[in-house]
Amino acid sequence: MATSGSTADIKGISTDIDLLRALCGAPAPTGFEAPAQEVLRRRLEGKAQAQADPLGNLWAEVPGEGAPHVVVTAHNDQIGLIVTYVDEHGFVFFDVVGGVDNQLLPGRHLVIHGPKGPVDAVVGRKPTHIIPKDERGKAPELHDQFMDIGASSREEALERIRVGDPVTFEAPFLALSGGRYGSPAFDNRAGVYVAFRALEHYRAQPAAAKLTALATVHEETTFMGAKAMARRLDADVIVVVDVDFASEDPSVDPKKLGGEVKLGCGPVIHRGAGGNLAITDYAIQLAADEGIPVQVKAMPGATQTDAEELMSSGRAATLSFSIPVRYMHSPLEVMQPDDAEAGALLAAALTRRLAKDWTPELFVPRA
């Protein structure tokens, strides 16, 4: 369900499209997150000190004079592919990094990020005219697909690319109607935007609580970034921000998807088994008090985000909310950036309110 109003109704909201565009334009599949983390380093200059670990996680903080310590976190990796083999004719074979559907690849423009710079590639496929009738309309198996970079030999190809190079979809940032945009990387640069914009909003109006913004790595494959930070963080409250499936396009049945989720109606707060009920209801009430539209979605089990790994420390109350997107894990996802800005305002407001209300028992579950 959604609260009344939309993110466009928030007075004074100013979404930083340039930041979101820069984040989405950085090619950073799992294991190769450095370009997206570098966008954050540049953004933090003169505002907060960026810290990082050997795995690639990056974080920054606004110090506080007292409790609690609130961490707002999102994973900064995206789905992609990786070069596995180059044959004698210069054709390039690959495997997926994260959840890439092999049906989305034939005929697609991909970009290999080689040692000398980006290399354009086309995923080859037979023309329909010569595909046997019983194979038409079916995507070839992944091991039967290949990229064509125009090279005529293995040697020529290996002058531009290497085995182990990352591959991403071409990365336009399309301005659509109604204040919506298309990009292949909204999962989860939308969440990263929330975390680091929340840091900026809180820095502008700080309270006694400490706020840390964290961009994790390796979420699309192993959740390893969150696993490492669960041991490192000394947090009282953790807010995990990811993306969620919008239910409004003609191909989706909200009943089967788990509830109604719409673009432009604010971040989606997950209520149920995937988090702490007390902090969830606290956040829903806070959103109402602050006039920030949110949507509420039942969460019957695991969130399939970093939340489970971060909750495993057993110390921090964990809230999960997501930014609605259409066509998740596709070459072009669609979202409304105002939803992300509303999420950033919510996370900053939550930290300020907790500075007033905090006790160690505040979110301990009770009947």
C-alpha positions as CSV (number, residue, x, y, z in Angstrom):
1,M,0.0,0.0,0.0
2,A,1.1,3.6,-0.5
3,T,0.6,6.7,1.7
4,S,-1.3,9.5,0.1
5,G,0.5,11.9,-2.2
6,S,3.6,11.4,-4.3
7,T,7.3,12.3,-4.1
8,A,6.6,15.2,-6.4
9,D,4.5,16.7,-3.5
10,I,7.5,17.1,-1.1
11,K,8.1,20.8,-0.8
12,G,11.6,21.9,-1.4
13,I,12.8,18.6,-2.7
14,S,15.8,19.0,-5.0
15,T,16.9,15.8,-6.7
16,D,20.6,15.8,-7.8
17,I,20.2,14.3,-11.3
18,D,23.9,14.9,-12.0
19,L,25.0,12.7,-9.1
20,L,22.6,9.9,-10.1
21,R,23.8,10.2,-13.8
22,A,27.5,10.0,-12.7
23,L,26.8,7.0,-10.5
24,C,24.9,5.2,-13.3
25,G,27.5,6.0,-15.9
26,A,30.3,4.3,-14.0
27,P,30.9,0.8,-15.3
28,A,31.1,-1.3,-12.1
29,P,30.0,-4.9,-12.2
30,T,30.7,-7.1,-9.2
31,G,34.4,-7.3,-8.4
32,F,35.1,-4.2,-10.5
33,E,33.3,-1.6,-8.4
34,A,36.2,0.9,-8.3
35,P,34.8,3.3,-10.9
36,A,31.5,3.7,-9.1
37,Q,33.3,4.1,-5.7
38,E,35.5,6.8,-7.3
39,V,32.4,8.8,-8.1
40,L,31.7,8.8,-4.4
41,R,35.2,9.8,-3.5
42,R,35.0,12.8,-5.7
43,R,31.6,13.7,-4.3
44,L,32.9,13.5,-0.7
45,E,35.9,15.8,-1.3
46,G,35.7,18.8,1.1
47,K,32.6,17.2,2.8
48,A,33.7,14.0,4.5
49,Q,36.6,11.6,4.5
50,A,36.2,8.5,2.4
51,Q,37.4,5.3,4.0
52,A,37.8,2.0,2.3
53,D,38.9,-1.6,2.8
54,P,40.8,-4.1,0.6
55,L,37.6,-5.7,-0.5
56,G,36.4,-2.4,-2.0
57,N,33.7,-1.2,0.5
58,L,33.7,2.6,0.9
59,W,32.1,4.7,3.6
60,A,32.1,8.1,5.1
61,E,30.5,9.6,8.3
62,V,29.1,12.6,10.0
63,P,30.4,12.3,13.6
64,G,28.0,12.5,16.5
65,E,28.4,13.5,20.1
66,G,26.2,10.6,21.3
67,A,24.2,7.6,20.4
68,P,22.9,6.0,18.3
69,H,25.2,5.2,15.4
70,V,23.1,4.9,12.3
71,V,24.5,3.3,9.1
72,V,22.7,3.8,5.8
73,T,24.0,1.3,3.3
74,A,23.5,0.2,-0.3
75,H,25.5,-2.1,-2.7
76,N,27.4,-0.3,-5.5
77,D,27.9,-3.2,-7.9
78,Q,25.8,-4.0,-10.9
79,I,25.2,-7.1,-13.0
80,G,27.5,-7.7,-15.9
81,L,29.6,-10.2,-17.7
82,I,33.2,-11.3,-17.9
83,V,35.5,-12.3,-20.8
84,T,36.4,-16.0,-20.6
85,Y,37.9,-17.0,-23.9
86,V,38.9,-15.6,-27.3
87,D,38.9,-18.0,-30.3
88,E,41.3,-18.1,-33.2
89,H,39.0,-15.9,-35.3
90,G,38.8,-13.1,-32.6
91,F,35.4,-13.9,-31.3
92,V,35.0,-13.3,-27.6
93,F,33.2,-15.7,-25.3
94,F,31.9,-14.7,-21.8
95,D,30.1,-15.7,-18.7
96,V,27.6,-13.7,-16.5
97,V,28.4,-11.8,-13.3
98,G,25.2,-11.8,-11.3
99,G,21.7,-12.4,-12.6
100,V,21.9,-11.7,-16.3
101,D,19.2,-13.4,-18.4
102,N,20.7,-15.0,-21.5
103,Q,17.5,-14.0,-23.5
104,L,18.5,-10.4,-23.2
105,L,21.9,-10.7,-24.9
106,P,21.6,-11.7,-28.6
107,G,22.1,-8.7,-30.8
108,R,22.9,-6.4,-27.9
109,H,25.5,-3.7,-27.8
110,L,27.9,-4.5,-24.9
111,V,31.0,-2.7,-23.7
112,I,34.2,-4.6,-22.7
113,H,36.3,-2.6,-20.3
114,G,39.8,-3.4,-21.6
115,P,43.3,-2.3,-20.5
116,K,43.4,0.5,-23.0
117,G,39.8,1.7,-22.6
118,P,36.3,0.6,-23.5
119,V,35.8,-1.7,-26.5
120,D,32.4,-1.8,-28.2
121,A,31.0,-5.3,-28.9
122,V,28.0,-6.9,-30.5
123,V,26.6,-10.2,-29.2
124,G,26.5,-12.3,-32.4
125,R,23.5,-14.3,-33.5
126,K,22.3,-16.1,-36.6
127,P,19.8,-14.2,-38.8
128,T,16.3,-15.4,-38.3
129,H,16.2,-16.6,-41.9
130,I,18.7,-19.4,-41.3
131,I,17.7,-20.5,-37.8
132,P,15.8,-23.8,-37.8
133,K,12.1,-23.3,-37.2
134,D,12.1,-25.2,-33.9
135,E,14.9,-22.9,-32.6
136,R,13.3,-19.6,-33.5
137,G,12.2,-17.4,-30.7
138,K,14.6,-19.1,-28.3
139,A,17.7,-17.6,-26.9
140,P,20.9,-19.7,-27.4
141,E,22.5,-21.1,-24.3
142,L,25.1,-18.9,-22.7
143,H,28.0,-21.0,-23.9
144,D,26.8,-20.7,-27.5
145,Q,26.8,-16.9,-27.4
146,F,29.8,-14.7,-28.2
147,M,30.8,-11.1,-28.8
148,D,32.1,-9.6,-32.0
149,I,34.5,-6.7,-31.6
150,G,35.5,-6.7,-35.3
151,A,38.8,-8.5,-34.8
152,S,39.9,-11.1,-37.3
153,S,42.2,-13.1,-35.1
154,R,42.9,-14.0,-31.5
155,E,46.0,-11.9,-31.5
156,E,44.2,-8.8,-32.8
157,A,41.5,-9.2,-30.2
158,L,44.0,-9.6,-27.4
159,E,45.7,-6.3,-28.3
160,R,42.5,-4.6,-27.0
161,I,41.0,-7.0,-24.4
162,R,42.1,-9.6,-21.9
163,V,40.5,-12.7,-20.3
164,G,38.9,-11.5,-17.1
165,D,37.9,-8.1,-18.4
166,P,34.5,-6.9,-17.2
167,V,31.6,-6.3,-19.6
168,T,28.6,-4.1,-19.1
169,F,25.6,-3.1,-21.1
170,E,25.9,0.2,-22.9
171,A,25.1,2.9,-20.3
172,P,22.8,5.7,-21.6
173,F,20.9,7.8,-19.1
174,L,17.6,8.4,-20.8
175,A,15.3,11.2,-19.8
176,L,11.7,9.8,-20.2
177,S,8.3,11.4,-19.7
178,G,7.0,12.2,-16.3
179,G,10.3,12.8,-14.6
180,R,11.4,9.2,-15.1
181,Y,14.7,7.9,-16.4
182,G,16.2,4.8,-18.0
183,S,19.6,3.2,-17.1
184,P,21.1,-0.3,-16.8
185,A,22.5,0.5,-13.3
186,F,19.6,1.8,-11.1
187,D,20.1,-1.5,-9.3
188,N,21.7,-0.4,-7.1
189,R,23.0,3.1,-7.9
190,A,19.6,4.4,-6.8
191,G,20.3,2.9,-3.3
192,V,23.8,4.4,-3.2
193,Y,22.4,7.7,-4.1
194,V,20.0,7.5,-1.1
195,A,22.8,6.6,1.3
196,F,25.2,9.4,0.3
197,R,22.5,12.0,-0.3
198,A,21.3,11.2,3.2
199,L,24.8,11.9,4.5
200,E,24.6,15.3,2.8
201,H,21.2,16.1,4.1
202,Y,22.2,15.1,7.7
203,R,25.5,17.0,7.5
204,A,23.5,20.2,6.6
205,Q,21.3,19.7,9.7
206,P,23.2,17.4,12.1
207,A,22.0,16.1,15.5
208,A,23.8,14.2,18.2
209,A,23.7,10.9,16.4
210,K,26.5,9.6,14.2
211,L,25.6,8.8,10.6
212,T,27.7,6.6,8.3
213,A,27.0,6.2,4.6
214,L,28.3,2.9,3.2
215,A,28.6,1.5,-0.3
216,T,29.2,-2.2,-0.3
217,V,30.6,-4.5,-3.0
218,H,29.9,-8.0,-4.3
219,E,26.2,-8.1,-3.5
220,E,25.1,-9.5,-6.8
221,T,27.2,-12.6,-6.3
222,T,28.3,-13.4,-2.8
223,F,27.2,-10.6,-0.5
224,M,30.8,-10.5,0.6
225,G,31.0,-6.8,1.1
226,A,28.2,-6.8,3.6
227,K,29.6,-9.9,5.3
228,A,32.9,-8.1,5.9
229,M,31.2,-4.9,7.1
230,A,28.9,-6.8,9.5
231,R,32.1,-7.6,11.4
232,R,33.5,-4.2,11.1
233,L,30.6,-1.9,11.8
234,D,29.7,-0.8,15.4
235,A,26.2,0.2,14.5
236,D,23.1,0.6,16.6
237,V,20.8,1.0,13.6
238,I,21.3,-0.1,10.0
239,V,19.2,1.1,7.1
240,V,19.6,-1.1,4.0
241,V,18.6,0.4,0.7
242,D,18.1,-1.5,-2.5
243,V,15.6,-1.6,-5.4
244,D,12.2,-3.3,-5.6
245,F,10.0,-4.5,-8.4
246,A,7.4,-2.0,-9.6
247,S,4.1,-3.6,-10.2
248,E,2.5,-1.2,-12.6
249,D,3.6,-2.2,-16.0
250,P,1.2,-4.5,-18.1
251,S,3.5,-7.6,-17.8
252,V,3.2,-7.7,-14.0
253,D,0.5,-9.0,-11.6
254,P,0.8,-7.2,-8.3
255,K,-0.8,-10.2,-6.5
256,K,1.9,-12.5,-7.7
257,L,4.7,-9.9,-7.2
258,G,3.9,-9.5,-3.5
259,G,2.0,-6.2,-3.5
260,E,1.4,-3.0,-5.3
261,V,4.5,-0.8,-5.9
262,K,4.4,2.3,-8.0
263,L,7.0,4.8,-9.3
264,G,6.6,8.2,-7.9
265,C,5.0,7.1,-4.6
266,G,8.1,7.1,-2.5
267,P,10.5,4.4,-1.2
268,V,9.1,1.0,-0.3
269,I,9.4,0.0,3.3
270,H,9.6,-3.7,3.9
271,R,7.4,-4.9,6.8
272,G,7.6,-8.5,8.0
273,A,10.1,-11.3,8.5
274,G,13.0,-9.5,6.7
275,G,13.7,-7.0,9.5
276,N,12.9,-5.4,12.8
277,L,9.2,-4.7,13.2
278,A,9.7,-2.0,15.8
279,I,12.0,0.1,13.7
280,T,9.8,-0.5,10.6
281,D,6.7,0.9,12.3
282,Y,8.8,3.7,13.7
283,A,10.0,4.7,10.2
284,I,6.5,4.5,8.8
285,Q,5.2,6.9,11.5
286,L,8.2,9.2,11.0
287,A,7.5,9.4,7.3
288,A,3.9,10.4,8.0
289,D,5.1,13.0,10.5
290,E,7.6,14.4,8.0
291,G,5.2,14.4,5.0
292,I,7.4,11.9,3.1
293,P,5.3,9.5,1.0
294,V,6.3,5.9,1.4
295,Q,4.9,2.6,0.3
296,V,4.7,-0.5,2.5
297,K,5.2,-4.0,1.2
298,A,4.9,-7.3,3.1
299,M,8.2,-9.2,3.4
300,P,7.3,-12.8,4.1
301,G,11.0,-14.0,4.2
302,A,14.5,-13.0,3.2
303,T,14.9,-9.6,1.6
304,Q,17.5,-11.0,-0.9
305,T,19.6,-8.0,-0.2
306,D,22.6,-7.2,2.1
307,A,20.2,-6.9,5.0
308,E,20.5,-10.5,6.1
309,E,24.3,-10.4,6.2
310,L,24.3,-7.1,8.2
311,M,21.6,-8.4,10.6
312,S,23.8,-11.4,11.5
313,S,25.8,-9.4,13.9
314,G,22.8,-9.4,16.2
315,R,23.6,-5.9,17.5
316,A,21.8,-3.5,15.2
317,A,18.1,-3.0,14.6
318,T,17.8,-3.2,10.8
319,L,15.3,-1.4,8.5
320,S,15.0,-2.3,4.8
321,F,13.5,-0.1,2.2
322,S,13.8,0.0,-1.6
323,I,13.4,2.3,-4.5
324,P,10.9,1.0,-7.1
325,V,12.2,0.3,-10.5
326,R,10.7,-1.3,-13.7
327,Y,12.5,-4.1,-15.6
328,M,15.1,-5.0,-13.0
329,H,18.2,-6.7,-14.2
330,S,17.7,-5.7,-17.8
331,P,19.7,-3.5,-20.2
332,L,17.4,-0.5,-19.2
333,E,15.7,-0.2,-15.9
334,V,13.3,2.7,-15.3
335,M,12.8,4.7,-12.1
336,Q,11.7,8.1,-10.9
337,P,14.6,9.8,-9.1
338,D,12.3,11.7,-6.8
339,D,11.7,8.4,-5.0
340,A,15.4,8.1,-4.2
341,E,15.5,11.7,-3.0
342,A,12.6,11.0,-0.7
343,G,14.5,7.9,0.6
344,A,17.5,10.1,1.4
345,L,15.3,12.6,3.2
346,L,13.7,9.7,5.2
347,A,17.1,8.3,6.2
348,A,18.4,11.7,7.4
349,A,15.1,12.4,9.3
350,L,15.3,9.0,10.9
351,T,18.8,9.7,12.2
352,R,17.7,13.1,13.6
353,R,14.6,11.6,15.3
354,L,16.7,8.8,16.8
355,A,19.1,11.3,18.3
356,K,16.1,12.5,20.4
357,D,14.4,9.2,21.1
358,W,17.2,6.7,21.4
359,T,17.5,4.2,24.2
360,P,19.3,0.8,23.8
361,E,15.9,-0.9,24.4
362,L,14.0,1.2,21.8
363,F,13.8,-1.5,19.1
364,V,14.1,-4.6,21.3
365,P,11.1,-6.8,20.2
366,R,8.3,-7.1,22.8
367,A,4.9,-8.6,22.7
